[in-house]
Amino acid sequence: MTCIRVASKDRCLRIKHPRSGMQTTFPSLLLNHAAQRPRAPAMREKAFGIWQTLTWMDLAVLVEHLACGLHQAGLRRGAHMVVLGANRPRLYATMLAVQSLGAIPIPLYQDAAAIECVFPINNAEVCFALAEDQEQVDKLLEIRAQCPQLAHIFFDDPRGLRHCDHAGLLSVDDLVATGKAAALQQTDFFRAQVDQVKPGDVGAMFFTSGTTGNPKGVVHTHNSLLNRAKAGAEFDKLRPDEEVLAYLPPAWIGQNIFSYAQWLACGYVVNCPESAATVTIDLKEIGPTYYFAPPRVFEGLLTSVMIRMEDAGALKRGMFRYFMHLAKRVGPAKLDGHAVSLTNDLLYGLGNLLVYGPLRNNLGFSRVRVAYTAGEAIGPDLFRFYRSIGINLKQLYGSTETAVFVCLQPDNQARADTVGVPIAGVQIKVSSNGEILVKSPGLFKAYFKDPAATAEVLSPDGWYHTSDAGFLDANGHLKIIDRVKDVGRIKGGTHDGAMFAPKYVENKLKFFPHIKEVVAYGDGREKVCVLINIDFDAVGNWAERRNLPYAGYTDLAQKPEVYQLIKECVEKVNTELSADSLLAGSQVSRFLVLHKELDADDGELTRTNKVRRGFIAEKYAVLVDALYAGKNSQFIETQVKFEDGRTGRVSATLRVDDAKTFAPVKVAA
């Protein structure tokens, strides 16, 4: 290795270059970037409306001071440290500092209730925690009696905490000051600590959402995370000049891979928004070149566009409809590099000038080179909409246990019904029951303190059981049907024995802008019934334009006009399902619109906004029974939790409605 010295305003930081091709760790990559491009921007954070830049050299010095400060506080190799907050440079720097000492960061969801933090902290025997602000500190203080080993809590934002006096509570500023003094006394300590960290050491731990019990700690090494980060970067030819907006929870491995692992693997710039409320504005200001979001975000953006267009004048609405109709026919073909007629090419160019370009700019996607969606299936029409206006939106497949990157869609091969091809290093096979098995350098090491659960999903010969049902098509693209445990059969009635895939049905309904969430039931029953959440903003706007008064979500959800609107959506999906020989039996026979929005705070969704179907079936058993008993209405009263921690009750008499189903379409031989 070659050594250089990088000068900072505080001291000279000695940095070693790793030789090309060597396996690396997160802290060694940081020092490598600081050596090669000390003045290049590493991160930006928007504070008080102004973007503040942190260079790679600044970041390396900050990480050294934090690492020395944490070591002085007692953090040692192999220990765990919780990081609780949104995307902030000093939270990222703390994770790097923890890894530099050979310790293990555990990001937790910042919107989790205090009680949800108890199990991860106790399970991992956590003594150290970093909290972003007063809200997160209050959570940790609230559960401290249940987590007696949690001795050290550091906070980043001092607002509301300047005069807070609790044992072990210290600001990050004080931690940095202590570390700076220690670093000046022991100039080689930090470098020596980084050199001891090996690629095969545990690099991070992520807790699963715990849909069926306590969450499991997924243990990843530096190499498993960085191997997949680099494979994904090579697949899409990512460069150091990419711009990324980090706005999703760092505890979700998807965000962590895109804005942490790939950030260090590629050296691009990560931008942190001022707050959740300013993400849309910040997205437009930054204009990211590399973008990642779950389908729910893309659905929300499209819904906002459609609401604005419905409120626009007749001329704008007409122009928008004309050019969007053209875009659906021409746009995907142009993006995939296929030839189109001269007339269509010219018209599309005019549409790009008048509609598509301004629309991309308004969404903040004017500079996007690669955009990905993952987490769940995206509606085909939604997928085609973004690609039709020139946004290179693609799908990927992976999970927490696989370090995300298993399958990616190559440019010019993006399709709504697949999740791409296996990328470098990945092997896929399908078991006899249709389950997808994966072998990859990115596989997790184990579930923390749970060898039985590890053995259930990780075979001795290295195959990971994904629990997803699917198959590889003739072109080598992977198609996902549903979770293996959720794929069922209709029993009785006209579709006896037909396949039932609840997620497939739910996703088709959620494409409609007026539907936000769906929970489908039908396995072991003679028909399919669903519980539906309306999108309050979209349906509210629809109602206002029709002079339909309402007094909040519950009132709007039960309007006869709204039921008719949702019924039309359900029956359109039934029409499409009738043409699918495998899933014709999954047509929805009955539905109701819920009186409240499903909420993670009420246990109905995971922190990644996935429905907890089993929990909902128990909580709303009276509604599910009403659907299958043929009732026309059902009274229900539900306890809800408000943002300030208070609880209340919401009650309503819900209407239960029938939907028209269609005979399966026979395909000609």
N, C-alpha and C positions, 0 to 999 in steps of 0.2 A: 504494500500500500504506500502511496505517496502522501506526504503531509503538507498542509499549507496553513497559514494563519489568517483568519478573517478579523479585521479590526472593527470594533464597535466603539460607541462612545463610552462604554463602561470598562472594557478590557479587550484583550485579544483572545478569541476563541479558537483553540487548536482543532483542526478538522482533518480527518483522513478520508481520502478518496477510496471507495471500494473499487476493485478492478472490475472491468466490464464482464458481465455474465455471471458474477457472483450472486448467490442468494443473499438477500438483505433483510433487514428488519425495519420497522417503522422509524425508530430514531436515527438509524444510519442513513436512511433515505433523506430525512430532514437535513442532516449535516451535509450530505452530498449536494443537495440543492443550495444550501447556504454557501458552500465552497464554490460551486460553479456559477451561481447567479445571485450573489449576495444582495444586490439592489433591486432585483426583480420582485414584483408584488406576489405575495403568497396568499394573503387574505385581505378582504375589505369588510368593514362593518359600518353600517349606517347608524350614526348617532346624532340626534338633534337635527335630522334632515341633511347631514353632510356625510359623505363617504370618507371613512378614515382607512388608510392603507398600512398594512403590516408587511414589511419585506421578509424575505427568507432569512436574512441575517438577524433582523429584529426578532423573528420568531424563534430562531435557534438560541439566542441569548435569553429570551423569556423562558423557554423550556428548560435551559440549564438552571436558571435561578429557581424555577418552580421545583425542579427535581432535587436540588440541594436543600431547599426549604422543606420539602416533604421528607427527605432523609433525616433532616434535623428533628422533624416531628415524630419520627419513628417508623415510617413506611419502609418495609423491607421486601426483598425479593420473594416472589410467590404470593404476597398478600394481595387482597382485593380492595379496590377503591371505587365507590359509587360516584357517578357523575349525573347530576339531576338538573336539567335545564334545556333551553333551546340552543340553536346553533349560535355560538359565540366564540370569537378567537381564543379567549382565555380558557374556555372549556376544552377546545381542541388542543391547546397547548398543555393543559393539565393531563389529558389522556396521553400525550406524547411524553410528558415528564414521568408519569406513572410507568409507562412502558420502558423508559430509559433506565429505570431502577430495577427492571426485571419483575415489577409488580403488574397487576392485571386490572385494567379499567372495566367497569360495568356501567354502561349508560342505561338509565331508566327513563320511562316516559314522563315528561314534565307535566302532562295533564292527568297523571294517575292520582287517585285519591291516596291519602296518607297510609291507609290500611293496606293498600296494594303493594307498598314498599317494604312491608314487614318481612314477608317470606324471603324475597331475594336477599335482603340485608342479613337476615339470620342464617339462611342457607349457605351463603358465601362467607359467613363470619366476618362481616365488614366492620372495620374499625374507623375507616376514613371516608369522608364524603365531601364532595364539592357541590354546593347549591348555587344556582344562578342568582337568586334574589330572595327577598323576604318571603314570598309565597312558598318557595321551595324549602327555605330554612324552617318556616313554621311547620311544614309537614314532618320534617325530620325531628324537630323538637317534640311534636305531638306524639310520635311513636317511640321516643327515646326510652321510655320505661319498658317497652316491649323488646327493645334492642339495646340492652345494657352495655354491650361491647362497643357501641358507636361512640367513641371517645372524642373524635376530632371532626368538626364541621367547619369547612371554609366557605365563604360566600364571595361572589364576584361583585354584584351590584350592592353598594352600601345603603341605598335609600331605605329608610325605615329601620335600619339596623345599627346606626352609629352609636346608640346608647343601650344596645341590647347586651345584657351581661349574663351569659350562660357559660358554664364550664366547657372548655374545649372549642368555643366558637371564636373564629378568627377570620379576618378579611384576607382575601387573596393579596391585596397590597402589602399587608404585613408579612404574609408568607413569602412573597417575592423579595422583600427587603431582607428577611432572615437568610434566604437562599443566596442573595447577592453577596452578603457579607461572608457566608461560608465559601462561596465560589472563589472569592478573592484570596481566601486563606489557603484553600486546597485547589490549586489551578488545574490539576490533572484528574480530580475526582470524577467529574461528570463524564469525561472521555473514557475513563477506565470502566465506569458503570455501563456505558453504551457498548463497549467492546465485549462485555461479558454476556450480553443478550444474544442469543442464537436464533436462527430462523425457525427451529423446531420448538422453541419455547412457547408457552401459552401467551398469546398476544392480546386477547380480549374475550369477554364472555357476554353473551346476549341471552336474555330470558325470553322464552316463548310467551305467547299471549295467554296460555292456560285456559283454553276453551272448555276442557273437560276435567279440570282439577288444578292443582298447584302448577305454576309455570315451571319449565325446566331450563336450567342453565346450559346453554350451548357453548361448549368450549372450543375456541379456534386458536390455532397457532399463528405466528407472524406469517409463516410461509403459506398456510392455507388461504388466508385472506389476500395476501399480496400476489400469490400465484394467479388467482382468479381475476384480481384487479388488473394485472398486466395482460392476461389473456383477453379480457374484454377491451382493453385499450388498444391492443394490437388488431383486434377484429375490426374496430371502427376507426383505426388510424388516428387516435386522439393525440393532440399535440400540447406543448406547454402553453400555447397562447389561447387555449380554450377558456371560456368563462362559464362558471357554474353558479347557480343560486341555491344555497342550502337553506331550505325552509321547512322540510319535513322533520319529524322527530329523530334525533340522533340515535335513539334506542332502537329504531327500526333498522335492520341491517341493510335494507335497500338504500336508505339515505346515507348510512355509514360507509357503505362501499363507494358510492358515487362521490361523496364530498370529503371522505377521509382516506380510504385505502387507495382509490384511483387518483385522488389529489396528490398523495405522496408518491405514487408510482409514476405519474406523468409530470407533476410539477406545474399544473395549471392553477388558475386563480379561483378561489372559493369566496363567494360574496354572501354575507349574512344580513338578512333584512332587519330593519329597525324593530319590527314587531309583526305578529301574525296579521294585524289589521292593515299593514302597509305592504304586504307581499305583492299584491297586484301592481301597485305603483312602482315598487322596487324592481319587479320583473321587467317593466317597460324601460326603466332607467338603465338597467344593466344590459339587457338584450343578450341573454346567455346563448352560447353556441352549442352547448351540450345540456340537455334538459331531461329530467326524469320526474314522473308523477304517476300515481295510481289512477285507474280509470275514473274514480270519483272526481278528481280534480279536473280532468278533461271534460267530464260531463257538466260540471259546474260552470266552466268557462263557456261551453257551448250554450248552456241555458241562459247565461247572462247576455250572450250575443243575440239569441232569439228573442229575448224579452225586449231588448233595445230596438230590434228591427220591427217588432210588432207595434212599438210606440212611434216609429218613424212615419214620415209622410208617404203618400201613395207612390210618388215618383221613386223614392229611395227603396221602398219595399219592392216595387216592380223590378227595378234594376237588380236588386239583390237576388230575387228569385230567378230571374233570367240567367244571370251569370253563375249562380250556384248550380242551376240545372246543367249548364254547360260544363262547369268544373267537375261534376260527378261523372260526366261522360269522358272528359278529356284529361283532367288533372292527374289521376293516378297513372294513366298510360305515359304521360310526359315525365312524371317523376321516376317511373321505372325505365326510362330511356327508350320507349317504343315510339315509332313514327306515328304521327297524326297528320291529317290532311292540312293543306296550306290554309284553307278557310278556318278550320278549327284552331290552328296554331295562331292565326292573326286575332281571332276573336278571344282566345284565351289570353293573349298578350294585352288586349284592351281590358279584359276583365281583371287582369293582374294590376293594371294601372288604376282602375276605378274602384275595385272591390277587394280582391285578394290581398294585394300589398297593404292597403290601409288596414284591413282586418288583421293581418299578421302583426302589423305594428301595434295595433290597439291591444292585441293579446300579449304583446311582449315577445313574439316569436320571429321578429324580422331577421335575426341573425342566426337562428337555430340551424345547425348543420345536421345534428342527430338528436332525436327525441325518443325516449323509451317510456313504455308503460308496462306495469307488472303488478302483481299482487292478486289480481283476479282477471277474468276474461273481460275484454272490452267489446261493446256492441259493434257489429260490422258496419252499420251506418255511421256511427260515431267515428270509427277508425277511418272510413273512407272520406268523411268530411274533412278531417285534418290533412290527409294526404292529397285530397283534391285541390286544396288551396296552396299547395306547395310546401307543406311541412313534412319533413322526412320522419314521420312517426312510425315506430316499429315496436314489436312485442318481444319480451324475453321471458325465460322460464328459469326458476330457481327457488331457493328457500334459504332460511337461516342456516340450516344444516349443511348446505352446499356452497356457502359464501356467495349466494345469488346466481352467479353466472354458470348456467348449464347449457341452455340453448339461447341463441340470438338470431335475429333475422338479418340476413345479408341485405345490403342495398339492392334495390331492384327485385327483391324477392319477399317483400313484406306483404303478408296476407292476413286477413282478419280471422281465419279459421285455424291458424297454426301459431306456434310460439317459436318457430325458428328451427335451426339445425344445431346439433351438438358442436360446441367449439373446441379448440385445441385442448387435448388432454382428457376429454370427456368420453366415456363409453355409456351407452344406454341399451338396455334390453327390457323386454316386456314379459312379465311372468305369466303363468297359465291362467291366472284370474284377472289378467288385464292390468296389473299394477306396474308402474314404471319403476325400474331399478337403475340407479346411477352409480358409476365409479368415476372418481375425479380427484385430482390433487387438492381440490378445495373442500373436501369433506371435513366435517368437524371431527375433533378428537374424541369427544365423549359428551354425554350429559353429566353435568357436575353431580357427584355423589349419587348417581343413579345408574349403576351397572346393568340392572335388569331392563330399564327403558332403553339403554344403549344397545343391548343385545337384541332387543325386539326389532330395531330398525337398521342396525349395522351388522352385516353378516361377517363371519370370520375371514372370508376371502375378499372383504372390502366393498361389497355392494350395499348401497344405501337404499332402503325401501321408502319411497316417497309418499306412499299412501294415496297417490294420484292414479286415476285410471286414464289410459290413453293408448296411442299407438303411433308408429312412424309410418307416414304415407309413402307413396311410390317415389317421391322426390326427396325423401330423407328428412322431411319436416315433421316435427312432433305435434300431435294433436292431443289436447287434453279434453276429456269428457267431463269428469267430476272427481270428487274424492271417492276412493274405493268404498269406504264405509257408507257413503251417502247414496251411491248408485243402488237403486232398489228396483222392485217390481210391483206393478199394479196387480192386485188380487181381487178377482171378481169383476162383475160388470162386463161391458162390451170389449174392454181392452185387457182382459185377464192375461197375466204373464208378460205384458209389455214393459219395456225398460222405462224407469223413472229416474231422471237426472235433475235433481232440484236446482243446482247451481246454474245449469244451462237455462232452465225456465226463468229463474230469477234474473239472470243477466239480460235475457231478451226483453223482459218487461222494463228493466231499469234503463234501457236505451231511451225510452220516451222521456222527454224533459219534465213531464208532470209527475213522474214516479221517481222517488228518491231511494226507497229500499223495499225489498220484497223478501218474504219468508214463505217457502213452498213446502207443502206436506203431501204425501201420497204413497210412500212405501208401505206395502202391506195393506193398502186400502183400495177401494174400487174406483176412486177418482182422485183428482188432484185439486187441492184447495190452497189459497194463498192469503196471507196477511200483507197489506200494502201500506207504506208510508207515502203520502204525497210530498212533492217538493213545495214547501210553503211559499217560497218566493215566486216560483213559476206559476203555480195554481192561483196564488194571490193576485198576480198581475193579470192572469187570464180572467179571474172573477171581476176585477175592477173595470176591465175594458167592457164587461157585459153588465155593468152597474149592479153586480150581485153583492149585497152587503154581507159582512161576516164579522164576528167578534172573536178573533183568534183562531189558532190552529184547530182546536177541537170542533168548533162550530163550522169552519170551512170544510173540514174533512167529511162531515156528515150531510152536506148539502146534496139534494137529489141531482142537481146539475153536475156536481163534481163526480158523483157516482156514475153518471152517464158517460162523462169524459173518460174515466178510468175503465169503464166497461168496454168502450170502443178500443182502448189500447189492448186490453186482455183478449178481445176477440180477434184483433189483428194478429197477435202472437199465435193464437189458436189456428188461424188460417195457415200461417207459416209452418207450424208444427205438424199439421195434417199432411203436409207434403214430404215429411221426413219419415221414412219407413220404420226407423228404429224408435223414434220419439213421438209418434202420433198419439200414443196413449198418455203422453204427459200434458195434454191440453188441459187448461184450467176450467173446471166445472163451476166452482163457486169462489167468491172472494168477499173480503170486507176491507174497509179502510180504517186503520187504527186511529184511536183518539189522541195519541201522543207520538212524538218522534222517538224512534229507538235510540238509546243513548248508552254510551260506554259507562257513564257514571251510575246508571241503573242496572248494569250487568248484562245488558241486552246485546251489546257489541263489544268486540275486543278493542284494544287501544289502537289497532290498525284498521278499525271500522269494518271488521268482518262479523256477520251475524252469528250469534251463538244459538243455533237452531234448536238444540236440545233444551237449553235454558228457557228459551222463549216458549217452547211447547209446554213446559211445566208452568211457567208464570201465567201464560194465557190459555191454559187448558180449557177454561170455560168457553173461550172464543173458538178454539179448534173443534170442540165438541159441538158447538152451535153450527159450524160450517157443515159438519158431517151428519148432523141430526136433521138437517133440512129446515132449521129455524129461519125466520125472516128478520129477527132482531135479537140482540142480547145486551143486557146491562152488564157493565163492568166498572169496578173502581180500582185504581192503581196508585200505589205509592211512588212518588218521584223525588229525586234529589236535585236541589237547586245548586247553582254555581257557588253560592256562599256557604254551602254545607247543610243548609236547612232542608227538611223534608216536608212534603205536602202530599195531597191526594188529588187525583183527577178522575172524575167519573163521567160516564156517558152511556147512552143507549145506542149501540152501534147497529147500523143496518147491515144485513147480510144479503148479497145479491147473487143471482145466477148469471153465468156467461154461456153464450152459444158455443157449442163444440161442433166439429166438422168430421165427416167420414174421411178416413185416410185416402189420400190421392193415390191411385194405382198408376205406377210408372210403366209405360209401354216397354215390352221386351225388345 
